[in-house]
Amino acid sequence: MRKQIVAGNWKMNNDLAETLALLTDLQKQTQTSNAEVMVAPAFTNLYKAFEALKDSNIEVIAQNMHYAENGAYTGEISASMLKSIGINTVILGHSERREYFNETDESLAKKVDAALEKGMRIIFCFGEELADRKSGNEGTVVENQIKNALFHLSAAAFQNIILAYEPVWAIGTGETASPEQAQDMHAFIRKTLANKYGADIAEEVSILYGGSCKPGNAQEIFSKPDVDGGLIGGASLKAEDFYAIVNAF
Ligand code: 13P
């Protein structure tokens, strides 16, 4: 049975005091679902966050990393640095990284390899822009993003990969993919995986939806058979909202 996961991507929000306050609030919430819960604070707050949540069932994860092990890459963070403070999961390929920091399928493939080599789990993000959907190209765009960054991997590597379909037009816009649009795309993604790696592998990979997921729409989206959870931006910054989404399963 594949895992249900709800992960909060805090993006560039919350200083240290705000981070610790939100973590305290999160720990006061009651979880009634079986979903795995993760939160991704900013780099500067990761270590304290990890320490604060060490004995909880919320995993602290990173929003990004560099592909090199170490070296002259000013301002960057490596997989070993994350591992050294207890972080075992990293988000890679977010559309904001692709758009504002020039991340490409090629650089992401290197990041994926570096994370896997260190035994990390990856939440790999991808998704089409509005123009792609308007022109009916969303399937091709998504398929290429997945193939270019992931299809050099062995089938076994997918034990450590979680996919996150995040249509760019739905991120932070208040406009969500309809549950049917999400299901159609998630089923297409699973079929793309099955064609390359076989149905057994494809059935085991969790595929999360991200893009204006809120307490009011999470349940309907998560009720779809190929939607295994969510990657949550804005609504993950309020403990009650985030847990309303966690408990939407
Ligand atoms: P919002 O939930 O704010 O639309 O952001 C989604 C997202 O980008 C999660 O990674």
py3Dmol code that shows the C-alpha trace and the ligand (Angstrom):
import py3Dmol

protein = """\
ATOM      1  CA  MET A   1       0.000   0.000   0.000  1.00  0.00           C
ATOM      2  CA  ARG A   2       1.460   3.331  -0.953  1.00  0.00           C
ATOM      3  CA  LYS A   3       1.838   5.997   1.693  1.00  0.00           C
ATOM      4  CA  GLN A   4      -0.466   8.947   2.205  1.00  0.00           C
ATOM      5  CA  ILE A   5       1.589  12.052   2.844  1.00  0.00           C
ATOM      6  CA  VAL A   6       0.873  15.673   3.655  1.00  0.00           C
ATOM      7  CA  ALA A   7       3.892  17.967   3.517  1.00  0.00           C
ATOM      8  CA  GLY A   8       3.992  21.668   4.339  1.00  0.00           C
ATOM      9  CA  ASN A   9       6.341  23.721   2.180  1.00  0.00           C
ATOM     10  CA  TRP A  10       6.886  26.883   4.189  1.00  0.00           C
ATOM     11  CA  LYS A  11       8.924  28.518   1.400  1.00  0.00           C
ATOM     12  CA  MET A  12      10.720  31.737   2.509  1.00  0.00           C
ATOM     13  CA  ASN A  13       8.448  32.340   5.496  1.00  0.00           C
ATOM     14  CA  ASN A  14       8.984  32.378   9.276  1.00  0.00           C
ATOM     15  CA  ASP A  15      12.103  33.455  11.154  1.00  0.00           C
ATOM     16  CA  LEU A  16      13.405  31.304  14.005  1.00  0.00           C
ATOM     17  CA  ALA A  17      10.941  32.490  16.649  1.00  0.00           C
ATOM     18  CA  GLU A  18       8.016  32.170  14.246  1.00  0.00           C
ATOM     19  CA  THR A  19       9.195  28.726  13.192  1.00  0.00           C
ATOM     20  CA  LEU A  20       9.345  27.453  16.773  1.00  0.00           C
ATOM     21  CA  ALA A  21       5.959  28.989  17.566  1.00  0.00           C
ATOM     22  CA  LEU A  22       4.347  27.289  14.564  1.00  0.00           C
ATOM     23  CA  LEU A  23       5.961  23.970  15.481  1.00  0.00           C
ATOM     24  CA  THR A  24       4.538  24.290  19.004  1.00  0.00           C
ATOM     25  CA  ASP A  25       1.100  24.954  17.518  1.00  0.00           C
ATOM     26  CA  LEU A  26       1.439  21.986  15.173  1.00  0.00           C
ATOM     27  CA  GLN A  27       2.227  19.673  18.068  1.00  0.00           C
ATOM     28  CA  LYS A  28      -0.984  20.736  19.808  1.00  0.00           C
ATOM     29  CA  GLN A  29      -3.073  19.503  16.880  1.00  0.00           C
ATOM     30  CA  THR A  30      -4.774  16.127  16.863  1.00  0.00           C
ATOM     31  CA  GLN A  31      -4.171  13.781  14.003  1.00  0.00           C
ATOM     32  CA  THR A  32      -6.971  11.429  13.034  1.00  0.00           C
ATOM     33  CA  SER A  33      -5.602  10.271   9.669  1.00  0.00           C
ATOM     34  CA  ASN A  34      -2.824   7.799   8.868  1.00  0.00           C
ATOM     35  CA  ALA A  35      -0.987  10.282   6.679  1.00  0.00           C
ATOM     36  CA  GLU A  36       2.733  10.876   7.118  1.00  0.00           C
ATOM     37  CA  VAL A  37       3.237  14.522   8.043  1.00  0.00           C
ATOM     38  CA  MET A  38       6.238  16.628   7.038  1.00  0.00           C
ATOM     39  CA  VAL A  39       7.174  20.293   7.263  1.00  0.00           C
ATOM     40  CA  ALA A  40       9.885  22.154   5.344  1.00  0.00           C
ATOM     41  CA  PRO A  41      11.112  25.277   7.183  1.00  0.00           C
ATOM     42  CA  ALA A  42      13.837  27.574   5.805  1.00  0.00           C
ATOM     43  CA  PHE A  43      17.454  26.352   5.937  1.00  0.00           C
ATOM     44  CA  THR A  44      18.409  28.619   8.860  1.00  0.00           C
ATOM     45  CA  ASN A  45      15.697  27.049  11.024  1.00  0.00           C
ATOM     46  CA  LEU A  46      16.108  23.407  10.051  1.00  0.00           C
ATOM     47  CA  TYR A  47      18.363  22.296  12.885  1.00  0.00           C
ATOM     48  CA  LYS A  48      16.267  23.865  15.640  1.00  0.00           C
ATOM     49  CA  ALA A  49      13.126  22.561  13.971  1.00  0.00           C
ATOM     50  CA  PHE A  50      14.586  19.070  13.789  1.00  0.00           C
ATOM     51  CA  GLU A  51      15.470  19.199  17.493  1.00  0.00           C
ATOM     52  CA  ALA A  52      12.030  20.522  18.413  1.00  0.00           C
ATOM     53  CA  LEU A  53      10.240  17.729  16.521  1.00  0.00           C
ATOM     54  CA  LYS A  54      12.663  14.878  17.244  1.00  0.00           C
ATOM     55  CA  ASP A  55      10.177  12.986  19.373  1.00  0.00           C
ATOM     56  CA  SER A  56       7.080  13.844  17.369  1.00  0.00           C
ATOM     57  CA  ASN A  57       5.610  12.119  14.319  1.00  0.00           C
ATOM     58  CA  ILE A  58       6.211  15.181  12.144  1.00  0.00           C
ATOM     59  CA  GLU A  59       9.272  14.899   9.901  1.00  0.00           C
ATOM     60  CA  VAL A  60      11.362  18.002   9.219  1.00  0.00           C
ATOM     61  CA  ILE A  61      12.471  18.159   5.592  1.00  0.00           C
ATOM     62  CA  ALA A  62      14.461  20.564   3.399  1.00  0.00           C
ATOM     63  CA  GLN A  63      13.210  22.726   0.540  1.00  0.00           C
ATOM     64  CA  ASN A  64      16.252  22.317  -1.708  1.00  0.00           C
ATOM     65  CA  MET A  65      19.917  21.256  -1.885  1.00  0.00           C
ATOM     66  CA  HIS A  66      22.871  21.430  -4.248  1.00  0.00           C
ATOM     67  CA  TYR A  67      24.071  18.437  -6.251  1.00  0.00           C
ATOM     68  CA  ALA A  68      27.757  18.758  -5.330  1.00  0.00           C
ATOM     69  CA  GLU A  69      29.144  17.071  -2.243  1.00  0.00           C
ATOM     70  CA  ASN A  70      31.030  20.236  -1.240  1.00  0.00           C
ATOM     71  CA  GLY A  71      33.197  22.925  -2.846  1.00  0.00           C
ATOM     72  CA  ALA A  72      33.125  26.448  -4.224  1.00  0.00           C
ATOM     73  CA  TYR A  73      29.362  26.970  -4.475  1.00  0.00           C
ATOM     74  CA  THR A  74      28.771  30.075  -2.375  1.00  0.00           C
ATOM     75  CA  GLY A  75      25.449  30.063  -0.613  1.00  0.00           C
ATOM     76  CA  GLU A  76      24.607  26.436  -1.306  1.00  0.00           C
ATOM     77  CA  ILE A  77      23.885  23.441   0.953  1.00  0.00           C
ATOM     78  CA  SER A  78      24.749  19.791   0.232  1.00  0.00           C
ATOM     79  CA  ALA A  79      22.986  16.521   0.942  1.00  0.00           C
ATOM     80  CA  SER A  80      25.642  15.563   3.514  1.00  0.00           C
ATOM     81  CA  MET A  81      25.095  18.831   5.371  1.00  0.00           C
ATOM     82  CA  LEU A  82      21.383  18.095   5.571  1.00  0.00           C
ATOM     83  CA  LYS A  83      22.024  14.516   6.667  1.00  0.00           C
ATOM     84  CA  SER A  84      24.445  15.718   9.332  1.00  0.00           C
ATOM     85  CA  ILE A  85      21.636  17.570  11.128  1.00  0.00           C
ATOM     86  CA  GLY A  86      19.164  14.703  10.808  1.00  0.00           C
ATOM     87  CA  ILE A  87      17.315  15.731   7.654  1.00  0.00           C
ATOM     88  CA  ASN A  88      16.487  12.739   5.458  1.00  0.00           C
ATOM     89  CA  THR A  89      14.012  14.129   2.928  1.00  0.00           C
ATOM     90  CA  VAL A  90      14.365  16.990   0.463  1.00  0.00           C
ATOM     91  CA  ILE A  91      11.987  18.762  -1.917  1.00  0.00           C
ATOM     92  CA  LEU A  92      13.509  19.079  -5.393  1.00  0.00           C
ATOM     93  CA  GLY A  93      12.291  20.738  -8.576  1.00  0.00           C
ATOM     94  CA  HIS A  94       9.742  23.142  -7.159  1.00  0.00           C
ATOM     95  CA  SER A  95       8.429  25.431  -9.907  1.00  0.00           C
ATOM     96  CA  GLU A  96       9.681  28.475  -7.982  1.00  0.00           C
ATOM     97  CA  ARG A  97      13.211  27.012  -8.108  1.00  0.00           C
ATOM     98  CA  ARG A  98      12.780  26.308 -11.796  1.00  0.00           C
ATOM     99  CA  GLU A  99      11.412  29.801 -12.518  1.00  0.00           C
ATOM    100  CA  TYR A 100      13.530  32.089 -10.297  1.00  0.00           C
ATOM    101  CA  PHE A 101      16.736  30.067  -9.916  1.00  0.00           C
ATOM    102  CA  ASN A 102      17.049  28.566 -13.371  1.00  0.00           C
ATOM    103  CA  GLU A 103      16.786  24.967 -12.290  1.00  0.00           C
ATOM    104  CA  THR A 104      16.522  22.670 -15.280  1.00  0.00           C
ATOM    105  CA  ASP A 105      15.688  19.021 -15.840  1.00  0.00           C
ATOM    106  CA  GLU A 106      19.437  18.418 -16.243  1.00  0.00           C
ATOM    107  CA  SER A 107      20.482  20.086 -12.977  1.00  0.00           C
ATOM    108  CA  LEU A 108      17.575  18.393 -11.212  1.00  0.00           C
ATOM    109  CA  ALA A 109      18.670  14.983 -12.456  1.00  0.00           C
ATOM    110  CA  LYS A 110      22.039  15.650 -10.779  1.00  0.00           C
ATOM    111  CA  LYS A 111      20.361  16.740  -7.550  1.00  0.00           C
ATOM    112  CA  VAL A 112      18.197  13.619  -7.590  1.00  0.00           C
ATOM    113  CA  ASP A 113      21.302  11.425  -7.972  1.00  0.00           C
ATOM    114  CA  ALA A 114      23.143  13.248  -5.178  1.00  0.00           C
ATOM    115  CA  ALA A 115      20.215  12.931  -2.764  1.00  0.00           C
ATOM    116  CA  LEU A 116      19.676   9.246  -3.524  1.00  0.00           C
ATOM    117  CA  GLU A 117      23.365   8.523  -3.175  1.00  0.00           C
ATOM    118  CA  LYS A 118      23.157   9.844   0.394  1.00  0.00           C
ATOM    119  CA  GLY A 119      20.115   7.676   1.057  1.00  0.00           C
ATOM    120  CA  MET A 120      17.718  10.621   1.173  1.00  0.00           C
ATOM    121  CA  ARG A 121      14.061  10.593   0.198  1.00  0.00           C
ATOM    122  CA  ILE A 122      12.969  13.087  -2.437  1.00  0.00           C
ATOM    123  CA  ILE A 123       9.709  14.908  -3.017  1.00  0.00           C
ATOM    124  CA  PHE A 124      10.120  15.619  -6.714  1.00  0.00           C
ATOM    125  CA  CYS A 125       7.944  18.481  -8.009  1.00  0.00           C
ATOM    126  CA  PHE A 126       6.823  19.223 -11.541  1.00  0.00           C
ATOM    127  CA  GLY A 127       3.792  20.667 -13.294  1.00  0.00           C
ATOM    128  CA  GLU A 128       2.668  22.583 -16.342  1.00  0.00           C
ATOM    129  CA  GLU A 129       2.143  26.307 -16.780  1.00  0.00           C
ATOM    130  CA  LEU A 130      -1.189  27.836 -17.692  1.00  0.00           C
ATOM    131  CA  ALA A 131      -0.214  28.237 -21.363  1.00  0.00           C
ATOM    132  CA  ASP A 132       0.610  24.520 -21.555  1.00  0.00           C
ATOM    133  CA  ARG A 133      -2.797  23.591 -20.213  1.00  0.00           C
ATOM    134  CA  LYS A 134      -4.587  26.052 -22.465  1.00  0.00           C
ATOM    135  CA  SER A 135      -2.874  24.544 -25.477  1.00  0.00           C
ATOM    136  CA  GLY A 136      -3.588  20.977 -24.312  1.00  0.00           C
ATOM    137  CA  ASN A 137       0.095  20.215 -23.804  1.00  0.00           C
ATOM    138  CA  GLU A 138       0.019  19.545 -20.071  1.00  0.00           C
ATOM    139  CA  GLY A 139       0.536  15.804 -20.478  1.00  0.00           C
ATOM    140  CA  THR A 140       3.597  16.201 -22.721  1.00  0.00           C
ATOM    141  CA  VAL A 141       5.158  18.820 -20.436  1.00  0.00           C
ATOM    142  CA  VAL A 142       4.695  16.722 -17.311  1.00  0.00           C
ATOM    143  CA  GLU A 143       5.854  13.529 -19.012  1.00  0.00           C
ATOM    144  CA  ASN A 144       9.037  15.245 -20.197  1.00  0.00           C
ATOM    145  CA  GLN A 145       9.770  16.736 -16.768  1.00  0.00           C
ATOM    146  CA  ILE A 146       9.510  13.280 -15.212  1.00  0.00           C
ATOM    147  CA  LYS A 147      11.430  11.470 -17.950  1.00  0.00           C
ATOM    148  CA  ASN A 148      14.269  13.983 -18.122  1.00  0.00           C
ATOM    149  CA  ALA A 149      14.970  14.125 -14.399  1.00  0.00           C
ATOM    150  CA  LEU A 150      14.051  10.611 -13.243  1.00  0.00           C
ATOM    151  CA  PHE A 151      14.028   8.006 -15.994  1.00  0.00           C
ATOM    152  CA  HIS A 152      17.757   7.321 -15.767  1.00  0.00           C
ATOM    153  CA  LEU A 153      17.073   5.801 -12.324  1.00  0.00           C
ATOM    154  CA  SER A 154      16.691   2.137 -11.474  1.00  0.00           C
ATOM    155  CA  ALA A 155      13.278   0.840 -10.431  1.00  0.00           C
ATOM    156  CA  ALA A 156      14.619   0.343  -6.893  1.00  0.00           C
ATOM    157  CA  ALA A 157      15.345   4.068  -6.577  1.00  0.00           C
ATOM    158  CA  PHE A 158      11.611   4.785  -6.642  1.00  0.00           C
ATOM    159  CA  GLN A 159      11.321   3.470  -3.092  1.00  0.00           C
ATOM    160  CA  ASN A 160      12.804   6.824  -2.118  1.00  0.00           C
ATOM    161  CA  ILE A 161      10.867   9.025  -4.502  1.00  0.00           C
ATOM    162  CA  ILE A 162       7.607  10.801  -3.838  1.00  0.00           C
ATOM    163  CA  LEU A 163       6.138  12.741  -6.757  1.00  0.00           C
ATOM    164  CA  ALA A 164       4.348  16.070  -6.383  1.00  0.00           C
ATOM    165  CA  TYR A 165       2.218  17.320  -9.253  1.00  0.00           C
ATOM    166  CA  GLU A 166       1.952  21.073  -8.839  1.00  0.00           C
ATOM    167  CA  PRO A 167       0.328  22.870 -11.780  1.00  0.00           C
ATOM    168  CA  VAL A 168       2.052  26.253 -11.827  1.00  0.00           C
ATOM    169  CA  TRP A 169      -1.231  28.080 -12.473  1.00  0.00           C
ATOM    170  CA  ALA A 170      -2.631  26.752  -9.189  1.00  0.00           C
ATOM    171  CA  ILE A 171       0.292  27.680  -6.916  1.00  0.00           C
ATOM    172  CA  GLY A 172      -0.544  30.553  -4.583  1.00  0.00           C
ATOM    173  CA  THR A 173      -3.303  31.711  -6.920  1.00  0.00           C
ATOM    174  CA  GLY A 174      -6.335  30.422  -5.053  1.00  0.00           C
ATOM    175  CA  GLU A 175      -7.217  28.522  -8.209  1.00  0.00           C
ATOM    176  CA  THR A 176      -7.054  24.767  -7.601  1.00  0.00           C
ATOM    177  CA  ALA A 177      -7.045  22.009 -10.155  1.00  0.00           C
ATOM    178  CA  SER A 178     -10.472  20.404  -9.968  1.00  0.00           C
ATOM    179  CA  PRO A 179     -10.458  16.977  -8.305  1.00  0.00           C
ATOM    180  CA  GLU A 180     -11.071  15.506 -11.790  1.00  0.00           C
ATOM    181  CA  GLN A 181      -8.162  17.411 -13.340  1.00  0.00           C
ATOM    182  CA  ALA A 182      -5.907  16.243 -10.505  1.00  0.00           C
ATOM    183  CA  GLN A 183      -7.080  12.629 -10.829  1.00  0.00           C
ATOM    184  CA  ASP A 184      -6.652  12.629 -14.625  1.00  0.00           C
ATOM    185  CA  MET A 185      -3.101  13.923 -14.353  1.00  0.00           C
ATOM    186  CA  HIS A 186      -2.154  11.640 -11.462  1.00  0.00           C
ATOM    187  CA  ALA A 187      -3.475   8.604 -13.366  1.00  0.00           C
ATOM    188  CA  PHE A 188      -1.477   9.734 -16.411  1.00  0.00           C
ATOM    189  CA  ILE A 189       1.673  10.096 -14.267  1.00  0.00           C
ATOM    190  CA  ARG A 190       1.186   6.601 -12.839  1.00  0.00           C
ATOM    191  CA  LYS A 191       0.694   5.212 -16.350  1.00  0.00           C
ATOM    192  CA  THR A 192       3.898   6.958 -17.482  1.00  0.00           C
ATOM    193  CA  LEU A 193       5.749   5.280 -14.594  1.00  0.00           C
ATOM    194  CA  ALA A 194       4.113   1.920 -15.310  1.00  0.00           C
ATOM    195  CA  ASN A 195       5.157   2.052 -18.973  1.00  0.00           C
ATOM    196  CA  LYS A 196       8.777   2.467 -17.960  1.00  0.00           C
ATOM    197  CA  TYR A 197       9.064   0.509 -14.698  1.00  0.00           C
ATOM    198  CA  GLY A 198       6.011  -1.771 -14.633  1.00  0.00           C
ATOM    199  CA  ALA A 199       2.680  -1.527 -12.845  1.00  0.00           C
ATOM    200  CA  ASP A 200       3.973  -2.893  -9.523  1.00  0.00           C
ATOM    201  CA  ILE A 201       6.472  -0.066  -9.100  1.00  0.00           C
ATOM    202  CA  ALA A 202       3.999   2.563 -10.324  1.00  0.00           C
ATOM    203  CA  GLU A 203       1.395   1.412  -7.806  1.00  0.00           C
ATOM    204  CA  GLU A 204       3.816   1.961  -4.922  1.00  0.00           C
ATOM    205  CA  VAL A 205       4.853   5.542  -5.717  1.00  0.00           C
ATOM    206  CA  SER A 206       2.966   8.222  -3.778  1.00  0.00           C
ATOM    207  CA  ILE A 207       1.822  11.114  -5.959  1.00  0.00           C
ATOM    208  CA  LEU A 208       0.934  14.308  -4.081  1.00  0.00           C
ATOM    209  CA  TYR A 209      -1.101  17.229  -5.385  1.00  0.00           C
ATOM    210  CA  GLY A 210      -0.005  20.811  -4.718  1.00  0.00           C
ATOM    211  CA  GLY A 211      -1.565  24.147  -5.630  1.00  0.00           C
ATOM    212  CA  SER A 212      -4.005  26.129  -3.476  1.00  0.00           C
ATOM    213  CA  CYS A 213      -4.902  23.041  -1.451  1.00  0.00           C
ATOM    214  CA  LYS A 214      -6.987  24.220   1.529  1.00  0.00           C
ATOM    215  CA  PRO A 215      -9.115  22.731   4.320  1.00  0.00           C
ATOM    216  CA  GLY A 216     -12.186  23.369   2.157  1.00  0.00           C
ATOM    217  CA  ASN A 217     -11.040  21.446  -0.909  1.00  0.00           C
ATOM    218  CA  ALA A 218      -8.543  18.872   0.413  1.00  0.00           C
ATOM    219  CA  GLN A 219     -11.044  16.129   1.156  1.00  0.00           C
ATOM    220  CA  GLU A 220     -12.476  16.075  -2.359  1.00  0.00           C
ATOM    221  CA  ILE A 221      -9.050  16.125  -3.974  1.00  0.00           C
ATOM    222  CA  PHE A 222      -7.659  13.432  -1.647  1.00  0.00           C
ATOM    223  CA  SER A 223     -10.700  11.220  -2.276  1.00  0.00           C
ATOM    224  CA  LYS A 224      -9.462  10.567  -5.818  1.00  0.00           C
ATOM    225  CA  PRO A 225      -7.819   7.152  -6.211  1.00  0.00           C
ATOM    226  CA  ASP A 226      -4.479   8.341  -7.601  1.00  0.00           C
ATOM    227  CA  VAL A 227      -4.053  11.323  -5.268  1.00  0.00           C
ATOM    228  CA  ASP A 228      -1.972  10.190  -2.293  1.00  0.00           C
ATOM    229  CA  GLY A 229      -1.715  13.454  -0.419  1.00  0.00           C
ATOM    230  CA  GLY A 230      -0.685  17.049  -0.758  1.00  0.00           C
ATOM    231  CA  LEU A 231       2.213  19.454  -0.841  1.00  0.00           C
ATOM    232  CA  ILE A 232       0.826  22.500   0.879  1.00  0.00           C
ATOM    233  CA  GLY A 233       2.111  26.066   0.671  1.00  0.00           C
ATOM    234  CA  GLY A 234       0.070  28.916   2.153  1.00  0.00           C
ATOM    235  CA  ALA A 235      -2.279  26.746   4.205  1.00  0.00           C
ATOM    236  CA  SER A 236       0.675  25.016   5.909  1.00  0.00           C
ATOM    237  CA  LEU A 237       1.556  28.249   7.711  1.00  0.00           C
ATOM    238  CA  LYS A 238      -1.435  27.941  10.070  1.00  0.00           C
ATOM    239  CA  ALA A 239      -1.422  24.891  12.314  1.00  0.00           C
ATOM    240  CA  GLU A 240      -5.219  24.426  12.335  1.00  0.00           C
ATOM    241  CA  ASP A 241      -5.502  24.707   8.567  1.00  0.00           C
ATOM    242  CA  PHE A 242      -2.599  22.361   7.994  1.00  0.00           C
ATOM    243  CA  TYR A 243      -4.040  19.722  10.302  1.00  0.00           C
ATOM    244  CA  ALA A 244      -7.490  20.131   8.783  1.00  0.00           C
ATOM    245  CA  ILE A 245      -5.795  19.118   5.516  1.00  0.00           C
ATOM    246  CA  VAL A 246      -3.843  16.270   7.192  1.00  0.00           C
ATOM    247  CA  ASN A 247      -7.105  14.981   8.636  1.00  0.00           C
ATOM    248  CA  ALA A 248      -8.928  15.267   5.314  1.00  0.00           C
ATOM    249  CA  PHE A 249      -8.008  11.658   4.474  1.00  0.00           C
TER     250      PHE A 249
END
"""
ligand_1 = """\
10
13P
P 0.058 27.012 -2.266
O -0.554 25.911 -1.453
O 0.325 28.263 -1.516
O -0.684 27.212 -3.563
O 1.528 26.467 -2.698
C 1.659 25.184 -3.195
C 3.102 24.880 -3.273
O 3.835 25.496 -4.027
C 3.638 23.828 -2.387
O 4.937 23.492 -2.740
"""
view = py3Dmol.view(width=600, height=400)
view.addModel(protein, "pdb")
view.setStyle({"model": 0}, {"cartoon": {"style": "trace"}})
view.addModel(ligand_1, "xyz")
view.setStyle({"model": 1}, {"stick": {}})
view.zoomTo()
view.show()
